[in-house]
Amino acid sequence: MKHLLIMESGSFKTFGGAANATYDIYMHLKESKEYKVDLFADFIKIDPNAKSIKIEDLSKRKYDLVMLNSIRDVPFVLKHLINKKSKNAKYIYVDRGNVLLNFRNAGIKKALPKMIAREYLMNKMKKWLDCYVALSAAQYRFAKKFFSDKTQLTYLPITPNESFKRVLVTTKEPNAIYVGRLDERQKKVGLLIKGVERVVTLHQELRSKHLLTIVGSGPDSEKYKKYVEQMHLYKNIKFHGYVKEKELVNIYNTSGFFVSYSEWEGMSRTFLEAMACGLPLLINEKNNTLIGYKPLTWLVTEYYNGLIYKYGDIDNFAKKFYEIYKGERLRKDLSRNAYEFSKQFNNRENLDTYKTIIDRLILDKLVSSIVFKQ
């Protein structure tokens, strides 16, 4: 029986859509009788029965394959796995944190200690990584330049869980919904709140209307709530904390459109979840994912499955927000197209592909061992 280790140590620090995607892979592999699967992650919010092994156990167990899902996994591999019992394991890295592209685009920020540390870890990983999984075409294109020929490259877009689907409801409202981590460093929810304030300022008839639902938790949760109170937007913006999957599906289906102000996204699962529930997207050009480059294809095509505003331009955001909020015919057209567009992302096929990648990597290891012994 093949012994696998699924790592998502990023979830020890923050919890979001990436952790949900890793959990789906973990459960899919665990359900197969071909594998014994250990987990090094904190998935208690998703599944109280998903127990993580302890740090001290990492070096005591021998693995055939290790899957990393966060750059934070690399130090644990270096310290507990790569030179211990699992030195001959196969290693896969799924770039859920968009670490390669973030480093490429960092500019002068590359001088920051955090970016220097990431560069160090990426170059360490480069020496022993067997397979890099890109979640977007942009990641894949840059990875071809970054990794040596010995590292296999695979482009496998993230997919929404089958639970996220369109449901006909009678109480659907035109309000926007944001789902994600409440963390200003990347998600910029503060700018999202400021954008809604601009909408209300420009259109006073909306002063008492519910315009935005914010779903999620994170280090800046309380700061955002105080900000909303200070700006007198408590009628316009409603907060939910972390919610279970069934409730989240219901919230999607009773909302009008999905909105994001993130400074960057690799391949956001929440974007796809929203479209699978029939919601068009209102996003900026910085978090519109490139999903194909022959020809160039983006996750959102303006006036097809969503609208795109200019990042940092609050007036442009307010204009597009009001347009989609007030345009019932527009929302319906975008909603229909978003739902149809989402059908190309099949979670079951995605999970089966991960299984195929794992089996091939382990088989290569076994063949090499036989040849070596002869």
Residue pairs with C-beta under 8 A, 6 or more apart in sequence:
1 34
1 35
1 36
2 34
2 35
2 36
2 64
2 65
2 358
2 362
3 35
3 36
3 38
3 61
3 62
3 63
3 64
4 29
4 35
4 36
4 37
4 38
4 63
4 64
4 65
4 66
4 67
4 358
5 37
5 38
5 39
5 40
5 58
5 61
5 63
5 65
5 66
5 67
5 81
5 86
5 89
6 22
6 25
6 26
6 29
6 37
6 38
6 39
6 40
6 41
6 67
6 69
7 40
7 41
7 66
7 67
7 68
7 69
7 70
7 73
7 76
7 77
8 18
8 19
8 22
8 23
8 40
8 41
8 42
8 43
8 69
8 70
8 73
9 40
9 41
9 70
9 72
9 73
9 76
10 18
10 19
10 69
10 70
10 71
10 72
10 73
10 96
10 97
11 18
11 19
11 22
11 41
11 42
11 43
11 70
12 41
12 42
12 72
13 72
14 181
14 183
14 218
14 219
15 42
15 45
15 181
15 217
15 242
16 180
16 181
16 216
17 179
17 180
17 268
17 269
17 270
17 273
18 69
18 70
18 96
18 97
18 269
19 41
19 43
19 46
20 46
20 161
20 269
21 96
21 158
21 269
22 41
22 69
22 94
22 96
23 41
23 43
23 46
23 47
23 50
24 161
24 347
24 351
25 67
25 351
25 354
26 37
26 39
26 41
26 43
26 50
27 47
28 351
28 352
28 354
28 355
29 35
29 37
29 354
29 355
29 358
30 37
32 355
38 53
38 61
38 63
39 50
39 51
39 52
39 53
40 52
40 53
40 58
40 73
40 76
41 50
41 52
41 69
42 52
43 50
43 52
44 50
45 242
53 61
55 76
55 80
58 76
58 80
58 81
58 84
59 80
59 81
59 84
59 85
60 85
61 85
61 86
62 85
62 86
62 89
63 81
63 85
63 86
63 89
64 89
64 90
64 362
64 365
65 89
65 90
65 91
65 92
65 358
65 361
65 362
66 77
66 81
66 86
66 89
66 90
66 91
66 92
67 92
67 93
67 94
67 358
68 74
68 77
68 91
68 92
68 93
68 94
68 125
69 93
69 94
69 96
70 96
70 97
71 97
71 99
71 118
71 121
71 122
74 121
74 124
74 125
75 121
77 91
77 125
78 124
81 87
81 89
82 91
82 128
88 365
89 365
90 130
90 131
90 361
90 362
90 364
90 365
91 125
91 128
91 129
91 130
91 131
92 129
92 130
92 131
92 132
92 133
92 357
92 358
92 361
93 125
93 129
93 131
93 132
93 133
94 133
94 135
95 132
95 133
95 134
95 135
95 139
95 143
95 266
96 135
96 158
96 266
97 266
98 135
98 136
98 139
98 264
98 265
98 266
98 267
99 118
99 122
100 122
100 139
100 142
100 143
100 146
101 138
101 139
101 142
101 264
101 266
102 118
102 264
103 110
103 115
103 118
103 119
103 122
104 142
105 264
106 112
106 115
109 115
110 116
110 119
122 146
126 146
126 147
126 148
126 151
129 147
129 151
130 150
130 151
130 152
130 361
131 151
131 152
131 153
131 154
131 357
131 361
132 143
132 147
132 151
132 152
132 153
132 154
133 154
133 155
133 156
133 357
134 140
134 143
134 153
134 154
134 155
134 156
135 156
135 157
135 158
135 266
135 267
136 155
136 157
136 266
136 267
136 289
136 290
136 291
137 155
137 290
137 291
137 292
137 293
137 297
138 289
138 290
138 293
139 155
139 266
139 267
140 153
140 155
141 293
143 153
144 153
147 153
152 361
154 357
156 350
156 353
156 354
156 357
157 267
157 291
157 345
157 350
158 267
158 268
158 269
158 272
158 345
158 350
159 269
159 272
159 345
159 346
159 347
159 349
159 350
160 269
160 272
160 273
160 275
160 276
160 342
160 345
160 347
161 245
161 273
161 347
162 347
162 348
163 245
163 246
163 249
164 249
164 252
164 272
164 273
164 276
164 277
165 249
165 276
165 277
166 253
166 276
166 277
166 278
166 339
167 249
167 250
167 253
167 277
169 253
169 254
171 254
172 253
172 254
172 255
172 256
173 210
173 254
173 255
173 256
174 256
174 257
174 325
174 326
174 328
174 331
175 209
175 210
175 211
175 212
175 213
175 255
175 256
175 325
176 211
176 212
176 213
176 255
176 256
176 257
176 258
176 259
176 282
176 321
176 325
177 212
177 213
177 214
177 215
177 251
177 252
177 255
177 257
177 258
177 259
177 274
177 279
178 189
178 192
178 212
178 213
178 214
178 215
178 216
178 258
178 259
178 260
179 215
179 216
179 248
179 252
179 258
179 270
179 273
179 274
180 187
180 189
180 215
180 216
180 260
180 262
180 268
180 270
181 187
181 216
181 217
181 218
182 189
182 214
182 216
182 217
182 218
182 219
182 220
182 221
182 224
183 189
183 218
183 219
183 220
184 190
184 220
184 223
186 262
186 263
186 264
187 218
187 260
187 261
187 262
187 263
188 261
188 262
188 263
189 214
189 220
189 224
189 261
190 220
190 223
190 224
190 227
191 261
191 312
191 314
192 212
192 259
192 260
192 261
193 224
193 227
193 228
193 231
193 233
193 237
194 314
195 261
195 314
195 317
195 318
195 321
196 211
196 212
196 233
196 236
196 237
196 321
197 231
197 233
198 314
198 315
198 317
198 318
199 206
199 211
199 318
199 321
199 322
199 325
200 206
200 207
200 211
200 233
200 236
202 318
202 322
203 322
206 236
207 235
207 236
208 235
209 235
209 236
210 235
210 236
210 238
211 236
211 237
211 321
211 325
212 236
212 237
212 238
212 259
213 237
213 238
213 239
213 240
213 251
213 255
214 224
214 237
214 238
214 239
214 240
215 240
215 241
215 242
215 243
215 248
215 251
216 240
216 241
216 242
217 241
217 242
221 239
221 241
224 239
225 239
228 234
228 237
228 239
240 251
243 251
248 273
249 277
252 258
252 273
252 274
252 277
252 279
253 277
253 278
255 279
256 279
256 324
256 325
256 331
257 279
257 280
257 281
257 282
257 306
257 324
257 325
257 331
257 334
257 335
258 270
258 271
258 274
258 275
258 279
258 280
258 281
258 282
259 281
259 282
259 283
259 321
260 268
260 270
260 271
260 281
260 282
260 283
260 284
260 287
261 284
261 311
261 317
262 268
262 283
262 284
262 286
262 287
263 286
263 287
263 311
264 286
264 287
265 271
265 286
265 287
265 289
266 289
267 289
267 291
267 299
268 287
268 289
271 281
271 283
271 289
271 299
271 300
272 342
272 345
274 281
274 338
275 281
275 305
275 338
275 339
275 341
275 342
276 339
276 342
276 345
277 339
278 335
278 336
278 338
278 339
279 335
279 338
280 305
280 306
280 307
280 324
280 331
280 334
280 335
280 337
280 338
281 299
281 300
281 305
281 306
281 307
281 338
282 306
282 307
282 308
282 309
282 320
282 321
282 324
283 300
283 306
283 308
283 309
284 308
284 309
284 310
284 311
284 317
285 308
285 310
285 311
286 311
288 298
288 299
288 300
288 308
289 298
289 299
290 296
290 297
290 298
290 299
291 297
291 298
291 299
300 306
300 307
300 308
302 308
303 334
304 334
304 337
304 341
305 334
305 337
305 338
305 341
306 334
306 338
307 320
307 323
307 324
307 334
308 320
309 316
309 317
309 319
309 320
309 321
310 316
310 317
323 330
324 330
324 331
324 334
